[in-house]
Amino acid sequence: MKKTIKVETKQKCWSLVEDITYAAVPAWYGSTYRSMKCSICMPKVREEGVKYPLLVWFCGGAFKVMDKDVWWPQWMEFAREGSVVASVEYRTSNEAVFPAALTDAKAAIRYLKANAEAYGIDRDRVFVAGESAGGALASLVGVTGDNYNEGEFLSYDSRVCGVIDFYGLVDMTGPVNENAQNMTFGANEQFIGVEGDSKALKKEASAVSHISQDTPPFLIFHGNKDDLVSVSQSDLLYEKLCEAGVRADYYILEQEGHGADAFYQREILDIVRAFMESVAGKEK
């Protein structure tokens, strides 16, 4: 069969660029350095003057393991509908304790802002998101403003205009889950480390401890059947945000557990996009 057709171009093509080095951090007992990587899904052709909102994503894994590329099937379509998405590697607890992961996250944000023109990013529309431990990290990024900055690109700030938290651990001072006490040590003690004043460190590493009227808006998702991170964590986060007068949109997913597929359905991603648009405005 031979046929000539006219195809309307309704959607631009996006490119996935993997393993971009955003920073170098101490490794092997402080004697060497290793590169920290991120992967970016961005417009294949960056048009001059056209900028897109940026969503910086952090994978979870109880602070012990992470894979920056494992969630791409869920975020690819989201990116192609009009956002740049960057999935960022950070140091896990076996490599370095708090605040190492947070300084990594901030370094990635500064790098992306510094290279905004190359990636088609609007520096004024930067959001962070994450699931589980990644949600805890995204929340910490949001509530700590321009603090915890180390490394390069320090002329750029690490502030964001919104946070999307999927079932993150935001209060390190109590058990991860009242019904799973044995998870406490694995999820927060190793992340924080055992040296120093444990109580003070736990508070410092808790997003709920840093909330103020300057905290950016939050979008929160949590399942009421989560057997790893209690929904009470997000209940507390929502309560503290409301007390500070900060916008907080909170969705509790009925009968859903930790990391369930329900969190990544089109309905949820549409809520994420609507939140980003309402906070920072549509594409300029």
C-alpha positions as a Markdown table, in Angstrom:
| # | Residue | x | y | z |
|---|---|---|---|---|
| 1 | Met | 0.0 | 0.0 | 0.0 |
| 2 | Lys | 1.2 | 3.5 | -0.8 |
| 3 | Lys | -0.5 | 6.5 | 0.7 |
| 4 | Thr | 0.2 | 10.2 | 1.2 |
| 5 | Ile | -1.1 | 11.6 | 4.4 |
| 6 | Lys | -1.0 | 15.0 | 6.2 |
| 7 | Val | -0.2 | 14.7 | 9.9 |
| 8 | Glu | -0.9 | 17.6 | 12.3 |
| 9 | Thr | 1.9 | 18.1 | 14.8 |
| 10 | Lys | 0.1 | 18.4 | 18.1 |
| 11 | Gln | 2.9 | 17.5 | 20.4 |
| 12 | Lys | 6.6 | 18.3 | 20.4 |
| 13 | Cys | 9.2 | 15.7 | 20.9 |
| 14 | Trp | 11.0 | 15.4 | 24.2 |
| 15 | Ser | 14.5 | 14.0 | 24.8 |
| 16 | Leu | 15.7 | 12.0 | 27.7 |
| 17 | Val | 19.3 | 12.9 | 28.6 |
| 18 | Glu | 20.9 | 10.5 | 31.1 |
| 19 | Asp | 23.7 | 10.7 | 33.6 |
| 20 | Ile | 24.4 | 14.5 | 33.6 |
| 21 | Thr | 26.9 | 15.4 | 36.3 |
| 22 | Tyr | 25.6 | 18.1 | 38.6 |
| 23 | Ala | 28.2 | 17.9 | 41.4 |
| 24 | Ala | 31.2 | 16.0 | 42.8 |
| 25 | Val | 31.1 | 14.8 | 46.4 |
| 26 | Pro | 33.6 | 13.1 | 48.7 |
| 27 | Ala | 33.9 | 9.3 | 48.4 |
| 28 | Trp | 35.9 | 6.4 | 49.7 |
| 29 | Tyr | 36.6 | 7.7 | 53.2 |
| 30 | Gly | 36.9 | 11.2 | 52.0 |
| 31 | Ser | 40.0 | 10.4 | 49.9 |
| 32 | Thr | 38.3 | 10.6 | 46.5 |
| 33 | Tyr | 35.4 | 12.2 | 44.8 |
| 34 | Arg | 32.5 | 10.8 | 42.8 |
| 35 | Ser | 30.2 | 12.4 | 40.4 |
| 36 | Met | 26.6 | 13.0 | 41.3 |
| 37 | Lys | 24.2 | 12.4 | 38.4 |
| 38 | Cys | 20.8 | 13.5 | 37.2 |
| 39 | Ser | 18.7 | 12.6 | 34.1 |
| 40 | Ile | 16.6 | 15.2 | 32.4 |
| 41 | Cys | 13.5 | 14.9 | 30.1 |
| 42 | Met | 13.4 | 18.1 | 28.1 |
| 43 | Pro | 12.2 | 19.5 | 24.7 |
| 44 | Lys | 14.3 | 18.0 | 21.9 |
| 45 | Val | 14.4 | 21.4 | 20.3 |
| 46 | Arg | 14.8 | 24.3 | 22.7 |
| 47 | Glu | 13.3 | 27.4 | 21.2 |
| 48 | Glu | 14.8 | 30.8 | 22.1 |
| 49 | Gly | 12.7 | 32.5 | 24.7 |
| 50 | Val | 10.5 | 29.5 | 25.4 |
| 51 | Lys | 10.8 | 28.3 | 29.0 |
| 52 | Tyr | 9.1 | 25.4 | 30.8 |
| 53 | Pro | 8.4 | 24.7 | 34.5 |
| 54 | Leu | 10.8 | 22.3 | 36.1 |
| 55 | Leu | 9.9 | 19.3 | 38.3 |
| 56 | Val | 12.8 | 17.9 | 40.2 |
| 57 | Trp | 12.1 | 14.3 | 41.3 |
| 58 | Phe | 13.7 | 12.3 | 44.1 |
| 59 | Cys | 13.3 | 8.5 | 44.2 |
| 60 | Gly | 12.6 | 6.8 | 47.6 |
| 61 | Gly | 14.2 | 3.7 | 49.2 |
| 62 | Ala | 14.3 | 4.2 | 53.0 |
| 63 | Phe | 17.4 | 6.5 | 52.5 |
| 64 | Lys | 19.3 | 3.3 | 51.9 |
| 65 | Val | 19.0 | 2.7 | 48.2 |
| 66 | Met | 17.8 | 4.8 | 45.3 |
| 67 | Asp | 17.6 | 4.7 | 41.5 |
| 68 | Lys | 17.2 | 8.0 | 39.8 |
| 69 | Asp | 15.8 | 6.4 | 36.6 |
| 70 | Val | 13.4 | 3.9 | 37.9 |
| 71 | Trp | 10.3 | 6.2 | 37.8 |
| 72 | Trp | 10.8 | 7.5 | 34.2 |
| 73 | Pro | 7.8 | 5.5 | 32.8 |
| 74 | Gln | 5.5 | 7.4 | 35.1 |
| 75 | Trp | 7.0 | 10.9 | 34.5 |
| 76 | Met | 7.7 | 10.7 | 30.8 |
| 77 | Glu | 4.2 | 11.5 | 29.6 |
| 78 | Phe | 4.0 | 14.2 | 32.3 |
| 79 | Ala | 7.1 | 15.9 | 30.9 |
| 80 | Arg | 5.9 | 15.7 | 27.3 |
| 81 | Glu | 2.8 | 17.6 | 28.2 |
| 82 | Gly | 4.8 | 20.7 | 28.9 |
| 83 | Ser | 7.4 | 20.4 | 31.7 |
| 84 | Val | 11.0 | 19.7 | 32.1 |
| 85 | Val | 11.5 | 16.8 | 34.6 |
| 86 | Ala | 14.9 | 16.1 | 36.3 |
| 87 | Ser | 15.3 | 12.9 | 38.3 |
| 88 | Val | 18.2 | 13.4 | 40.7 |
| 89 | Glu | 20.6 | 11.1 | 42.4 |
| 90 | Tyr | 21.5 | 11.8 | 46.1 |
| 91 | Arg | 23.8 | 10.1 | 48.6 |
| 92 | Thr | 22.1 | 7.4 | 50.7 |
| 93 | Ser | 22.7 | 6.7 | 54.3 |
| 94 | Asn | 25.5 | 4.1 | 53.7 |
| 95 | Glu | 27.5 | 6.8 | 52.0 |
| 96 | Ala | 26.9 | 9.9 | 54.2 |
| 97 | Val | 24.4 | 11.0 | 56.9 |
| 98 | Phe | 22.2 | 14.0 | 57.1 |
| 99 | Pro | 22.4 | 16.7 | 55.7 |
| 100 | Ala | 24.4 | 15.1 | 52.8 |
| 101 | Ala | 21.3 | 14.1 | 50.8 |
| 102 | Leu | 19.8 | 17.5 | 51.4 |
| 103 | Thr | 22.9 | 19.4 | 50.2 |
| 104 | Asp | 23.0 | 17.1 | 47.2 |
| 105 | Ala | 19.4 | 18.0 | 46.4 |
| 106 | Lys | 20.1 | 21.7 | 46.7 |
| 107 | Ala | 23.2 | 21.4 | 44.6 |
| 108 | Ala | 21.2 | 19.8 | 41.8 |
| 109 | Ile | 18.6 | 22.6 | 41.9 |
| 110 | Arg | 21.4 | 25.2 | 41.7 |
| 111 | Tyr | 23.0 | 23.4 | 38.8 |
| 112 | Leu | 19.7 | 23.2 | 36.9 |
| 113 | Lys | 19.0 | 26.9 | 37.5 |
| 114 | Ala | 22.5 | 27.8 | 36.4 |
| 115 | Asn | 22.0 | 25.8 | 33.2 |
| 116 | Ala | 18.4 | 26.9 | 32.7 |
| 117 | Glu | 18.9 | 28.2 | 29.1 |
| 118 | Ala | 20.5 | 24.9 | 28.0 |
| 119 | Tyr | 17.6 | 22.9 | 29.3 |
| 120 | Gly | 14.7 | 25.2 | 28.5 |
| 121 | Ile | 13.9 | 25.8 | 32.2 |
| 122 | Asp | 12.0 | 28.7 | 33.8 |
| 123 | Arg | 14.0 | 29.5 | 36.9 |
| 124 | Asp | 10.9 | 31.1 | 38.5 |
| 125 | Arg | 8.9 | 27.9 | 38.1 |
| 126 | Val | 10.9 | 25.2 | 39.9 |
| 127 | Phe | 9.1 | 22.5 | 41.9 |
| 128 | Val | 10.4 | 19.5 | 43.9 |
| 129 | Ala | 8.7 | 16.1 | 44.3 |
| 130 | Gly | 9.5 | 12.8 | 45.7 |
| 131 | Glu | 8.1 | 9.5 | 47.1 |
| 132 | Ser | 8.8 | 8.0 | 50.5 |
| 133 | Ala | 12.4 | 9.0 | 51.5 |
| 134 | Gly | 12.3 | 11.1 | 48.3 |
| 135 | Gly | 9.2 | 12.8 | 49.6 |
| 136 | Ala | 11.0 | 13.5 | 52.9 |
| 137 | Leu | 13.9 | 15.0 | 50.9 |
| 138 | Ala | 11.6 | 17.1 | 48.7 |
| 139 | Ser | 9.8 | 18.4 | 51.8 |
| 140 | Leu | 13.1 | 19.4 | 53.4 |
| 141 | Val | 14.2 | 21.2 | 50.3 |
| 142 | Gly | 11.0 | 23.2 | 50.4 |
| 143 | Val | 11.0 | 24.2 | 54.0 |
| 144 | Thr | 14.7 | 25.0 | 54.3 |
| 145 | Gly | 14.6 | 27.8 | 51.8 |
| 146 | Asp | 18.1 | 28.9 | 50.7 |
| 147 | Asn | 19.9 | 27.1 | 53.5 |
| 148 | Tyr | 22.1 | 24.0 | 53.3 |
| 149 | Asn | 23.9 | 25.2 | 50.2 |
| 150 | Glu | 27.3 | 23.7 | 49.6 |
| 151 | Gly | 29.5 | 23.3 | 46.5 |
| 152 | Glu | 29.2 | 25.1 | 43.1 |
| 153 | Phe | 26.8 | 27.5 | 41.5 |
| 154 | Leu | 26.3 | 29.4 | 44.8 |
| 155 | Ser | 25.3 | 32.5 | 43.0 |
| 156 | Tyr | 22.0 | 30.7 | 42.3 |
| 157 | Asp | 19.5 | 30.0 | 45.1 |
| 158 | Ser | 18.0 | 26.6 | 45.9 |
| 159 | Arg | 14.5 | 27.9 | 46.7 |
| 160 | Val | 11.5 | 26.3 | 45.0 |
| 161 | Cys | 8.0 | 27.6 | 44.4 |
| 162 | Gly | 6.2 | 24.4 | 45.4 |
| 163 | Val | 6.6 | 20.9 | 46.9 |
| 164 | Ile | 4.8 | 17.6 | 45.9 |
| 165 | Asp | 5.2 | 15.0 | 48.7 |
| 166 | Phe | 4.2 | 11.4 | 48.1 |
| 167 | Tyr | 3.9 | 9.7 | 51.5 |
| 168 | Gly | 7.1 | 11.1 | 52.8 |
| 169 | Leu | 8.6 | 10.9 | 56.3 |
| 170 | Val | 8.5 | 14.4 | 57.6 |
| 171 | Asp | 8.8 | 13.9 | 61.4 |
| 172 | Met | 11.9 | 12.0 | 62.4 |
| 173 | Thr | 11.3 | 12.4 | 66.1 |
| 174 | Gly | 8.7 | 9.7 | 66.4 |
| 175 | Pro | 8.2 | 6.2 | 64.9 |
| 176 | Val | 7.8 | 5.9 | 61.2 |
| 177 | Asn | 4.6 | 3.9 | 61.7 |
| 178 | Glu | 2.9 | 3.2 | 65.0 |
| 179 | Asn | 2.1 | -0.3 | 63.7 |
| 180 | Ala | 5.6 | -1.0 | 62.4 |
| 181 | Gln | 8.0 | 0.1 | 65.2 |
| 182 | Asn | 10.8 | -2.0 | 63.7 |
| 183 | Met | 10.9 | 0.3 | 60.7 |
| 184 | Thr | 12.0 | 3.3 | 62.8 |
| 185 | Phe | 15.7 | 2.6 | 62.9 |
| 186 | Gly | 16.0 | 1.8 | 59.3 |
| 187 | Ala | 14.2 | 4.8 | 58.0 |
| 188 | Asn | 15.4 | 7.6 | 60.2 |
| 189 | Glu | 18.3 | 6.7 | 62.5 |
| 190 | Gln | 20.6 | 5.6 | 59.8 |
| 191 | Phe | 19.7 | 8.7 | 57.7 |
| 192 | Ile | 20.6 | 11.0 | 60.6 |
| 193 | Gly | 23.6 | 9.1 | 61.9 |
| 194 | Val | 24.3 | 8.1 | 65.5 |
| 195 | Glu | 26.7 | 10.8 | 66.5 |
| 196 | Gly | 25.8 | 13.9 | 68.4 |
| 197 | Asp | 22.5 | 14.9 | 70.1 |
| 198 | Ser | 20.1 | 12.4 | 68.5 |
| 199 | Lys | 17.0 | 14.3 | 69.6 |
| 200 | Ala | 18.3 | 17.6 | 68.2 |
| 201 | Leu | 19.4 | 16.0 | 65.0 |
| 202 | Lys | 16.1 | 14.2 | 64.5 |
| 203 | Lys | 14.3 | 17.5 | 64.9 |
| 204 | Glu | 16.7 | 19.3 | 62.5 |
| 205 | Ala | 16.1 | 16.5 | 59.9 |
| 206 | Ser | 12.3 | 16.8 | 60.2 |
| 207 | Ala | 10.6 | 19.0 | 57.6 |
| 208 | Val | 7.8 | 19.8 | 60.1 |
| 209 | Ser | 10.4 | 21.6 | 62.3 |
| 210 | His | 11.2 | 24.2 | 59.6 |
| 211 | Ile | 7.8 | 25.3 | 58.5 |
| 212 | Ser | 7.2 | 29.0 | 58.5 |
| 213 | Gln | 5.0 | 31.6 | 56.7 |
| 214 | Asp | 7.7 | 31.7 | 54.0 |
| 215 | Thr | 7.3 | 28.0 | 53.2 |
| 216 | Pro | 6.2 | 27.4 | 49.6 |
| 217 | Pro | 2.8 | 25.6 | 48.9 |
| 218 | Phe | 2.6 | 21.9 | 49.4 |
| 219 | Leu | 0.7 | 19.1 | 47.6 |
| 220 | Ile | 0.5 | 16.0 | 49.7 |
| 221 | Phe | -0.5 | 12.4 | 48.8 |
| 222 | His | -0.8 | 9.5 | 51.3 |
| 223 | Gly | -2.6 | 6.2 | 51.5 |
| 224 | Asn | -4.7 | 5.5 | 54.6 |
| 225 | Lys | -3.5 | 1.8 | 54.5 |
| 226 | Asp | 0.3 | 2.7 | 54.4 |
| 227 | Asp | 2.0 | 0.1 | 56.6 |
| 228 | Leu | 5.5 | 1.6 | 56.3 |
| 229 | Val | 5.0 | 5.4 | 56.7 |
| 230 | Ser | 2.0 | 6.2 | 58.7 |
| 231 | Val | -0.6 | 8.6 | 57.3 |
| 232 | Ser | -0.2 | 10.5 | 60.6 |
| 233 | Gln | 3.0 | 11.8 | 59.2 |
| 234 | Ser | 1.2 | 13.6 | 56.4 |
| 235 | Asp | -1.6 | 14.6 | 58.8 |
| 236 | Leu | 1.0 | 16.4 | 60.9 |
| 237 | Leu | 2.6 | 18.0 | 57.9 |
| 238 | Tyr | -0.8 | 19.3 | 56.7 |
| 239 | Glu | -1.7 | 20.6 | 60.2 |
| 240 | Lys | 1.6 | 22.5 | 60.6 |
| 241 | Leu | 1.4 | 24.0 | 57.1 |
| 242 | Cys | -2.2 | 25.2 | 57.8 |
| 243 | Glu | -1.1 | 26.7 | 61.2 |
| 244 | Ala | 1.6 | 28.7 | 59.4 |
| 245 | Gly | -0.9 | 30.0 | 56.8 |
| 246 | Val | 0.8 | 28.0 | 54.0 |
| 247 | Arg | -1.3 | 26.6 | 51.1 |
| 248 | Ala | -1.6 | 22.8 | 51.6 |
| 249 | Asp | -3.6 | 20.5 | 49.3 |
| 250 | Tyr | -3.8 | 17.1 | 50.9 |
| 251 | Tyr | -5.2 | 14.0 | 49.2 |
| 252 | Ile | -5.7 | 10.8 | 51.2 |
| 253 | Leu | -6.1 | 7.7 | 48.9 |
| 254 | Glu | -8.6 | 5.3 | 50.3 |
| 255 | Gln | -7.4 | 1.7 | 50.8 |
| 256 | Glu | -4.0 | 2.3 | 49.3 |
| 257 | Gly | -0.7 | 1.3 | 50.8 |
| 258 | His | 2.9 | 2.5 | 50.5 |
| 259 | Gly | 4.0 | 3.1 | 46.9 |
| 260 | Ala | 0.8 | 1.8 | 45.4 |
| 261 | Asp | 0.2 | 2.1 | 41.6 |
| 262 | Ala | -2.8 | 4.4 | 42.4 |
| 263 | Phe | -0.4 | 7.3 | 43.2 |
| 264 | Tyr | 0.8 | 7.4 | 39.6 |
| 265 | Gln | -2.4 | 7.2 | 37.7 |
| 266 | Arg | -3.4 | 10.0 | 35.2 |
| 267 | Glu | -5.9 | 11.4 | 37.7 |
| 268 | Ile | -3.0 | 12.1 | 40.2 |
| 269 | Leu | -0.6 | 13.4 | 37.6 |
| 270 | Asp | -3.4 | 15.8 | 36.4 |
| 271 | Ile | -3.7 | 17.1 | 40.0 |
| 272 | Val | 0.1 | 17.6 | 40.1 |
| 273 | Arg | 0.0 | 19.6 | 36.9 |
| 274 | Ala | -3.0 | 21.7 | 38.1 |
| 275 | Phe | -1.2 | 22.4 | 41.3 |
| 276 | Met | 1.9 | 23.6 | 39.5 |
| 277 | Glu | -0.1 | 25.8 | 37.2 |
| 278 | Ser | -2.1 | 27.4 | 39.9 |
| 279 | Val | 1.0 | 28.1 | 42.0 |
| 280 | Ala | 3.3 | 29.5 | 39.3 |
| 281 | Gly | 1.0 | 30.2 | 36.3 |
| 282 | Lys | 0.8 | 28.5 | 33.0 |
| 283 | Glu | 3.6 | 28.6 | 30.4 |
| 284 | Lys | 4.7 | 32.1 | 29.8 |
